[in-house]
């Protein structure tokens, strides 16, 4: 089974390091890229990712990414990591709350599962 591909977008440096480290410890997850600017998310022609971890909660940006790439899941994380939201397909927002490294990994796995199932049809 191939790993779930994760793209990190516009995360503050410290949060980027924490997220990268947490995800690197999960063998079924692979960080495949990094975009420093959130606007790059809408300019990319083709995202080679299953899940985007986005710095900040911007519903319009998540909707734009999902319109272009409906197979994505977008996990939006606040700068202090005390709030997060998951956008999937429509977009649908699910409030997650505080994220620890363990809940981050679990949320990315949960986000990828229904997307991978839907996309494989």
Secondary structure, DSSP 8 states (H G I E B T S, - for coil): ---EEEEEES--HHHHHHHHHHHHT-TTEEEEEEESSTHHHHH-S----SEEEEES--HHHHHHHHHH-TT-EEEEE-TTSS-EEEEESS--EEE-----HHHHHHHHHHHHHHHHHHHT-
